[in-house]
Amino acid sequence: MLGESVTLSVRTSVTAGVSYQWYLNGTPVAGATSQDLVLSNLQTSQAGSYKVSVRTTGTPIFSNAVNVLVGLAYCN
């Protein structure tokens, strides 16, 4: 919902030497390089398809996509 927060997380069995990069609609999210991606004060510009790449050595492995929808709460 507009203005709310959501956290996207990825967990791996390897903890040392792991790097992460989150993507929104195929574009890297600036500064999003940890296991958790916190989206605060959600705006419509943050809606879309998120993936994370995980790299220990060599080629990164990409997660499945998670779609984030942002909208207004419906009130009667």
Residue frames as a rotation matrix with the C-alpha (Angstrom) as fourth column:
MET 1
0.580 0.815 0.000 0.00
0.815 -0.580 0.000 0.00
0.000 0.000 -1.000 0.00
LEU 2
0.263 -0.438 0.860 1.19
0.326 -0.798 -0.506 3.53
0.908 0.414 -0.067 -0.74
GLY 3
0.289 -0.246 0.925 3.38
-0.698 -0.716 0.028 4.86
0.655 -0.654 -0.379 2.08
GLU 4
0.940 0.063 0.335 3.90
-0.284 0.689 0.667 1.46
-0.189 -0.722 0.666 3.73
SER 5
-0.069 -0.994 -0.083 7.15
-0.985 0.054 0.164 -0.53
-0.159 0.093 -0.983 3.96
VAL 6
0.971 0.240 -0.015 8.12
-0.239 0.957 -0.166 -3.98
-0.025 0.165 0.986 2.75
THR 7
0.036 -0.984 0.175 11.28
-0.828 0.069 0.556 -6.05
-0.559 -0.165 -0.812 3.14
LEU 8
0.860 0.065 -0.506 12.51
-0.387 0.728 -0.566 -8.49
0.332 0.682 0.651 0.48
SER 9
0.259 -0.766 0.589 15.05
-0.806 0.165 0.569 -11.05
-0.533 -0.622 -0.574 1.72
VAL 10
0.621 -0.192 -0.760 17.27
-0.401 0.755 -0.519 -13.76
0.673 0.627 0.391 0.34
ARG 11
0.519 -0.467 0.716 19.11
-0.689 0.267 0.674 -16.38
-0.506 -0.843 -0.183 2.40
THR 12
0.406 -0.485 -0.775 22.03
-0.590 0.509 -0.627 -18.57
0.698 0.712 -0.079 1.37
SER 13
0.955 -0.119 -0.271 23.76
0.263 0.764 0.589 -21.53
0.137 -0.634 0.761 2.95
VAL 14
-0.043 -0.997 0.068 27.12
0.924 -0.065 -0.377 -19.83
0.380 0.047 0.924 2.37
THR 15
0.812 0.383 -0.441 27.88
0.551 -0.751 0.363 -16.78
-0.192 -0.538 -0.821 4.51
ALA 16
0.129 -0.855 -0.502 31.49
0.175 -0.479 0.860 -15.84
-0.976 -0.199 0.088 3.74
GLY 17
-0.776 -0.623 -0.102 32.45
0.054 -0.226 0.973 -14.03
-0.629 0.749 0.209 0.55
VAL 18
-0.191 0.799 0.571 28.89
0.961 0.270 -0.057 -13.61
-0.200 0.538 -0.819 -0.74
SER 19
-0.917 -0.015 -0.400 27.87
-0.034 -0.993 0.114 -10.48
-0.399 0.118 0.909 -2.66
TYR 20
-0.129 0.964 0.235 24.34
0.836 0.233 -0.497 -9.37
-0.533 0.132 -0.836 -3.52
GLN 21
-0.968 0.004 -0.253 22.77
-0.113 -0.901 0.418 -6.97
-0.226 0.433 0.873 -5.98
TRP 22
-0.176 0.977 0.120 19.05
0.509 0.194 -0.839 -6.23
-0.843 -0.086 -0.531 -6.16
TYR 23
-0.982 -0.062 0.181 17.37
0.191 -0.380 0.905 -5.30
0.012 0.923 0.384 -9.46
LEU 24
-0.135 0.963 -0.235 14.10
0.062 -0.228 -0.972 -3.55
-0.989 -0.146 -0.029 -10.26
ASN 25
0.840 0.540 -0.055 12.76
-0.068 0.003 -0.998 -4.35
-0.539 0.842 0.040 -13.73
GLY 26
0.722 -0.597 0.350 16.25
0.679 0.514 -0.524 -5.49
0.133 0.616 0.777 -14.79
THR 27
0.324 -0.597 0.734 18.05
-0.062 -0.788 -0.613 -2.35
0.944 0.153 -0.293 -13.57
PRO 28
-0.370 -0.516 -0.773 20.37
0.739 0.341 -0.581 -2.47
0.563 -0.786 0.255 -10.54
VAL 29
0.813 0.578 0.077 18.97
0.357 -0.598 0.718 -0.70
0.460 -0.556 -0.692 -7.49
ALA 30
0.065 -0.848 0.526 21.62
-0.175 -0.529 -0.830 1.77
0.982 -0.038 -0.183 -6.31
GLY 31
-0.442 -0.404 0.801 23.14
-0.811 -0.203 -0.549 0.76
0.384 -0.892 -0.238 -2.96
ALA 32
0.581 0.726 0.366 21.01
-0.808 0.568 0.155 -2.41
-0.096 -0.386 0.917 -2.70
THR 33
0.053 -0.718 -0.694 23.82
-0.563 0.553 -0.614 -4.88
0.825 0.423 -0.375 -2.00
SER 34
-0.706 -0.238 0.667 22.75
-0.699 0.385 -0.603 -6.81
-0.113 -0.892 -0.438 1.09
GLN 35
-0.935 0.354 -0.009 20.58
0.353 0.934 0.061 -9.86
0.030 0.054 -0.998 1.83
ASP 36
-0.077 0.945 -0.317 17.64
0.854 -0.101 -0.510 -7.62
-0.514 -0.310 -0.800 2.66
LEU 37
-0.813 -0.022 0.582 16.08
0.377 -0.782 0.496 -4.90
0.444 0.623 0.644 0.54
VAL 38
-0.346 0.682 -0.644 13.91
0.738 -0.226 -0.636 -2.56
-0.580 -0.695 -0.425 2.59
LEU 39
-0.588 0.300 0.751 11.46
0.503 -0.591 0.631 -0.49
0.633 0.749 0.197 0.60
SER 40
-0.549 0.332 -0.767 10.24
0.692 -0.335 -0.640 2.29
-0.469 -0.882 -0.046 2.89
ASN 41
-0.185 0.567 -0.803 7.43
-0.173 -0.823 -0.542 4.78
-0.967 0.039 0.250 2.27
LEU 42
-0.469 -0.047 0.882 6.37
0.676 0.624 0.393 2.89
-0.568 0.780 -0.261 -0.87
GLN 43
-0.140 0.372 -0.918 5.63
-0.541 -0.805 -0.244 4.98
-0.830 0.462 0.314 -3.94
THR 44
0.822 0.546 0.162 4.29
-0.162 0.496 -0.853 3.88
-0.546 0.675 0.496 -7.32
SER 45
0.509 -0.707 -0.491 7.80
-0.803 -0.183 -0.568 4.30
0.312 0.683 -0.661 -8.80
GLN 46
-0.466 -0.693 0.550 8.93
-0.849 0.526 -0.057 1.36
-0.250 -0.494 -0.833 -6.60
ALA 47
0.497 0.693 0.522 6.36
-0.422 0.719 -0.553 -1.02
-0.758 0.054 0.650 -8.07
GLY 48
0.341 -0.325 -0.882 7.71
-0.903 0.147 -0.404 -3.69
0.261 0.934 -0.243 -10.39
SER 49
0.918 -0.065 -0.390 9.61
0.050 0.998 -0.047 -6.93
0.392 0.024 0.919 -10.69
TYR 50
0.432 -0.777 0.458 12.48
-0.900 -0.335 0.280 -7.42
-0.064 -0.533 -0.844 -8.21
LYS 51
0.831 -0.341 -0.438 15.29
0.238 0.932 -0.274 -9.98
0.502 0.123 0.856 -8.48
VAL 52
0.660 -0.717 0.223 18.52
-0.629 -0.365 0.687 -10.42
-0.411 -0.594 -0.692 -6.60
SER 53
0.575 -0.594 -0.563 21.82
-0.192 0.571 -0.798 -11.76
0.796 0.567 0.214 -7.88
VAL 54
0.832 -0.365 0.419 23.97
-0.365 0.210 0.907 -13.75
-0.419 -0.907 0.042 -5.48
ARG 55
0.617 -0.707 -0.344 27.65
-0.255 0.234 -0.938 -14.29
0.744 0.667 -0.036 -6.20
THR 56
0.860 -0.497 0.118 30.27
0.037 0.289 0.957 -16.24
-0.510 -0.818 0.267 -4.29
THR 57
-0.387 -0.909 -0.152 32.75
-0.128 -0.110 0.986 -16.70
-0.913 0.401 -0.073 -7.15
GLY 58
-0.862 -0.032 0.505 32.32
0.459 0.371 0.807 -16.56
-0.213 0.928 -0.305 -10.89
THR 59
-0.693 0.649 0.314 28.95
0.061 -0.381 0.922 -16.00
0.719 0.658 0.225 -12.49
PRO 60
-0.786 0.464 0.408 26.13
-0.578 -0.316 -0.753 -14.66
-0.220 -0.828 0.516 -10.30
ILE 61
-0.750 0.659 -0.054 22.96
0.626 0.733 0.266 -16.68
0.215 0.166 -0.962 -9.76
PHE 62
-0.769 0.540 0.343 19.66
-0.488 -0.842 0.232 -14.81
0.413 0.011 0.910 -10.09
SER 63
-0.765 0.599 0.236 16.59
0.046 0.416 -0.908 -15.41
-0.642 -0.684 -0.346 -7.95
ASN 64
-0.318 0.800 0.509 13.09
0.928 0.153 0.339 -15.77
0.193 0.580 -0.791 -9.27
ALA 65
-0.714 0.110 0.692 11.22
0.023 -0.983 0.180 -12.49
0.700 0.144 0.699 -9.65
VAL 66
-0.412 0.647 -0.642 9.01
0.858 0.038 -0.513 -11.04
-0.307 -0.762 -0.571 -6.94
ASN 67
-0.357 0.365 0.860 6.40
0.518 -0.689 0.508 -8.54
0.778 0.626 0.057 -8.10
VAL 68
-0.662 0.145 -0.735 5.71
0.617 -0.451 -0.645 -5.58
-0.425 -0.881 0.209 -5.83
LEU 69
-0.144 0.718 0.681 2.42
0.707 -0.407 0.579 -3.77
0.692 0.565 -0.449 -6.41
VAL 70
-0.848 -0.111 -0.519 1.80
0.455 -0.654 -0.604 -0.36
-0.272 -0.748 0.605 -4.88
GLY 71
-0.386 0.777 0.497 -1.66
0.417 -0.333 0.845 1.14
0.823 0.533 -0.196 -4.65
LEU 72
-0.611 0.290 0.737 -4.05
-0.654 -0.709 -0.264 3.07
0.445 -0.643 0.623 -2.48
ALA 73
-0.920 0.392 0.021 -6.14
0.280 0.692 -0.665 1.40
-0.276 -0.606 -0.746 0.19
TYR 74
-0.540 0.815 0.210 -9.80
0.131 -0.165 0.978 1.16
0.831 0.556 -0.017 -0.75
CYS 75
-0.928 0.274 -0.252 -12.11
0.220 -0.144 -0.965 2.78
-0.301 -0.951 0.073 1.77
ASN 76
-0.233 0.928 0.291 -15.91
0.858 0.055 0.511 3.04
0.459 0.369 -0.809 1.80
